[in-house]
Amino acid sequence: MKILFLYNVNQYSVGLAGIFKKLLGQMVGVSSQGVDVYAVYMSKSRQVLAKWQNEQLIEQTAWPDIQVATQKKQFWENATQLVNQGGFDCLYARYDFMLDNSSILDFYQQVKPNCGLKVLEFPTFPYEDELQGRVGIDTDRAHREQLNDCVDLVFSTSRQPPLQQVKNIFFANKISDQLIKHASQSIRPLLHTDQSIRLLTIANNCHWHGFDRLLYGLAEYYAHNPSRPVYYDLVGEGPELAQLRSLIKSLNLTQYVNVVGFKQGVELNEFMDSSSVGIASLGLYRIDLFESSVLKVREYLANGLPIVYACEDPDLTQFPHKLVCPNSNAAIEIQRVVDFVEQLNQNTNIRDEIRQYAQANLTWSAFGSLLIETITPAMQQLKD
């Protein structure tokens, strides 16, 4: 069996680094089921077809350079030509917004019969609140409705079907075995030697991450006899970063908040090593999400960090080392976070226990099994 993933995302994008990590994780998970796995994606200005082999991407072919202005249209046209040559049993594409074009709709409509089971992933649904202020939401919705007629299966992290006439397979986001392998192995206490606590956020900062709630909470904490020093490392770029910088200044938090920009690899691991707790998205209610499987939560756990988050997560109902905050606009109560960290710090094996939970419950292998179990009978139905 040959499965082709199609992700219109650049492997060198700073803002979309997490999405490319997800693609790699899915490829690893599916290949663990004994099938051949390929992917089409962007690599700088080139569109690439690669195979997952020997724990790495092996480039098979590449198209001529594509201009940014025409990338979306050209990406899906090239993908159409590729799949219509045959050779793949399943086409698994990540949804691509159609605000000013019908590119991914055209792809599914133009794929020839018998060129593979057509599967579409919606990484978030509903997603329209993410697009606040952008022109073309009605256009996207109209094009999305037409996908009902040309898609065989939907996979999504939502229990609400994105396409009303197509079967929706719910799944929760996971992390790759590779990420766990290269994660921080720190076993140092959660409290620093100076008895301080370090909060960590890593994101392409957007309004739905809700990190303003954390800043307001820190301001209130320091205004009322703080019990111990609490510092905040804000890692990442993104459209909300300028607003967060302004808020840090206006709340007089510059001595407590370290804004460090985009980090990856060894540099990112250093922040994982030195942090006391990972802070996940705190504002998903702003885009009408009340259940989600945030990738960053899973990365924190793989690195042995306890977590603070505000949206229900289907993978964490039995996980004990978490602090769930109200999914609302209220400032985060930093004293609750302090108490949480102090209690966990009494367990000298806490980081290893958290990593073990991630290894046992949060890898993409479970997704690979679900995908194969789902598409195998669906492919047989197409042949019949």
N, C-alpha and C positions, 0 to 999 in steps of 0.2 A: 504494500500500500504506500502511495506517495501523497503527502499532504503539503499544500502550498499555503503559507501565510502571506498575506498582503497588507503591509503597514506603510502608509504614506507618512513616514516619520524619518528624520535624519539621525543616523547613529552618532553624529558629532554635535547634535543640538544640546545646548546647555539647559534650556527650558524644558525640553522633552526627554531628558536623560532617563527619567523614571519609566517612561513609556517604552523606550528601547530596551531597558532592563527587563521589562515585562515580556516583550517579544522573545528575548533570549530565554527567559524562564519557561515560557510556553513551549518553545522548540525543544528544550531539554526534557521537559515533562512528557511531551508527546513521543519524542525519540526513545524514551525509556520503555515505551510499549512495543518496541521492535519494528517500527515503521520508518520509512525514509521521510525526512522533514526538510523542506526548502522554505526560503523566504524571499520576498521582493521588498526592497526598502530603499531609502535614499542614503548615499554616502557622500557627503559634501554636495557637489553639483551633479553627481552621477547616480543613476538608478541602477541597482544591482540585484542580480539573482544569485543567491548563495545557498549552499547545502550545509546543514549541521552535521559535522563529521569529526570524530576524534576530539570532542569537546571544544570545537571552534567552528567559526563560519568559514567555509571554503568557497570562494567566489567562483561561480560557474560562467557568468557572462555579465556584461554591463552595457548600457546604452550610452549614446553620446551625451555630453553635458546638457543639462536642462536649466533654463533661466527661471529664477524664482517666480517671476510674474506668470509663467505658464506651467509651473510645476504640477499643480493638481490635475489639470486637464491632460498633460502629457504623460503623467505617471499612470493614470488609469487607461489611457489609450495603449501605452506600451504593454501594460498588464494584460489587456484584452488580446492583443496579438500573440502574446506568449501562451496564454492558456488555450487559445483556439488552435494551437499546434498540437494539443493533446498531451497525454503523458501523466496527468495528475488525476488522482481519484477524488480529492476534496480540496475545495478552494475556501480558505478561511480568511476573511477580510475584516479589518477593523473599520468601523463606521467613520466616514470622512464627511464633515459638515458640507452641506450643499446650499450655502447662503447665496451664491451668485452663479452657480453652475449646477449641472446634473451629472457630474463626473462618475461617482460610484454607482448611481442608477444606470447610467449608460453602460458601465462595465457589466453589471449583472444582466441587463437586457440583451447585450451583444455577445455574451458567452454562448457558444454553440451548444446544442444538445449533446449529451454524452461526453462533455469535457470536464466533468467533475461535479460532485455534490456542492451546492452553493450555500455556504454558511456565512452569516454576518454577525459580528460581535458588536454590541453596544456597551462600551466600557462604563458608561454612566447613563441612567435613564430614570426619571426625566432629566434632560440636560438644558432645556431652553433658558432657565434662569442663569446658567453660566454665560449665556450670550447677551446679557443685558446691554442695551444700547447699540447693538450691532444691527445693521441693515440686512434684511433677507431672511429673517426667522420664518416668515410665512412661506417663502419660497422653499426653504429647507423642509418645512413640514409637509408641503404638497409633494415634493419629490420623495420624501420618506414614505408617504402613504402608497406611492406607486410601487415601492419595493415589495409590497404584499404579493404582487403577481409574479415575482421573478426570484425570490429567495426561498430555499428549501427549509432551512433551520436558522433560528436565532439563538445565540448564546449571549447572556447578559448578567450583570451583577445586580439586576433589579428583578423583583418578583412580579412587577407590573410589565406585561408584554409590550415591548416597543412597537411591534407590528401585530395588529389584532388578528390577522388571518394566518399567522405563521407561528408554529410551536416555539415557545420560549424555554430554553434550558438555563436555569439559574445556576450560577457558580460564584464562588468567592475568590477574590484575588489571592495569589500565593507569592512565594519567593523561590528563587532558583537554588538548587543544591550548590551551585558555584558561589552564589552570594554568601551562603552560610560558610562555605569552605574558606572564603577570604575575609570573613567578618572579624571584628575585634575579638580577641581572646582574653581581654583584660579580666582580672579577678579582683581588682582593687575595690575597696569599700565604696559605697555610694556617696558617703560623706567624705569631703576632702580633709586633708590633715589640718587645715585651718577651720574645720567644722562647717564650711560653707557647702551650699547645694548649687549645682549648675544645671539649669534647664537647657534643653536643646530642641530647636526646630530646624528642619531641613525641608525646603520647599521652593518651588518656583512661585513665589508669594503672590497669591490672589486674594480677593476679598473673602472668598468662602473658606479660606484657611482660618480666619477669625483670630489671628494673632494679636490684633488690637485688644481683644479680651484679656490676653495675658499681660499686656502692657498696663492696662487699667488696673488689673489685679496687683501687679507689682507696685504701682504708685500707691494704692491703698495700703498694701502691706508695709511699705516703708514709712507711711504716714502715722502708723499706730504701733510703735515700740516693737520692731521686728525681733523675733526670737533668735534668729541666726542670719548670717549673710546669704542672700540668694542672688545668683548671677544668671544671665540669660545669653546664650550664644545663638544668634540668629543667622543661619547659614542659608545661602541661596539668593538668587536674583528675583525677577518677576515684576509685573505691573504694579503691585501694591507696595513695593519696597520704598519708594519715595514717600508715600503716605506714612508708612511705619517709621521711617527716619524722622519725619516731622513730628510725629506723635511722641517718639522717644525724647526729643528735645523739649517739647512743650510740657511733658510730664516730669522733666528734670531727672531722667533715668540714664543719662549718658554714662555715668560711672558704673552702672549695673548691667548695661546691655552692650554686647559686643557684636556689631554687624560685620560679617566677614565675607559676604559674597559667595559665589559658587565654589564648591570644593568637591573633589572626587578622589577615589583611590586611597593612597596612604594618608593624604591630608585629611580626608573625610574620616577615616578610621581614628585619627588622633582625637577628633571631637567626640566620636563614639566612646573612645577609651576614657576620656576625662569627664564625661557627663554623668549626672546622677539619675536623670529621668528624661525620656523622650516625649515630646509634646506633639500629638497628631492634630489633625484638622479640628478646629473648634467652632467653625461657622458653617457647617454643611446645611444647616437649616435655611441659610440665606439662598440656597439654590434648591430648596424643597426636598432635601435628602434627610431621611431619618433612620435609614439603615444603609450601611456601606461597608466595603472591605478595602480600606485604604492601604495602598502598598507601603507607605512609609511606616505604618504601624508594624508591619511584618519585618521591615528592615531593622527597626529599633530592637525588636525581639530577637532577631538573628544575631544582633550585636550584644545581647545580654542586658538590655536596658528595660526597666519597668516603664509603663506607659500611662499617659494621661490623654483622654480623648472624650468626645462628646456625642458620638453617633453610634447607635447600636451596630455591633459587628457580629455576624453569624458564627465566626470562627472562635470567638473569645468568650462565649457564655460560661465555659468551665475554667477559663484561665484566671488564676487568683491574683496575679501581681499587676493589677490595673487600678486606675482611679477614673471613674466615669463622672464627668461634669454635666450639668444641665446643658442641653442642646438649645441654648437661648442666647440672648444678647448680654447677659449678665457678666460682670467682671469675674474672672477666675479667682477663687479664694486661695491665695497662695499659702495661707497657713494650713489648709487641708493638704496641699501638696507637700509641705514641709513635714507634717505629721506622717503622711504616707511614706515618704522616703526614710524618715527616722525609724519607722517600724520595720521596713524591709531591710534596712542596714544591719539589723540585729542578726540576720541570716548570712553567715559568711560564705555560703554557697549560692547566693541569690542569682548572680550573673550566669553561672553554669546551669542552674535550674531553668532559667528563662530560655537560654539557648537550646536546651534539650527539648523544651516544649515546641519551639519553632521548628526544630529538625523533625520532630515526630508528627506535627500537625499542619504545617504551613508551607510545604513545598509544592511545586507545580506537578509533581508526579500524580497526585490525586486528580488534577485537572486532565492530565493526559489520559488517565484511565477512563474518566467520564466522557471525554471527547470520543475516544475509540468505541466505547460501548454504545454511544448514541449514534454515531455516523455509520457504523457497520450495517445495522439493519436498514437504515435509511438509504444507503447506497444500493443495497440489494433490491429494495422496492423500486428504485429508479430503473434497474436493469430488467425487473419483471414487467 
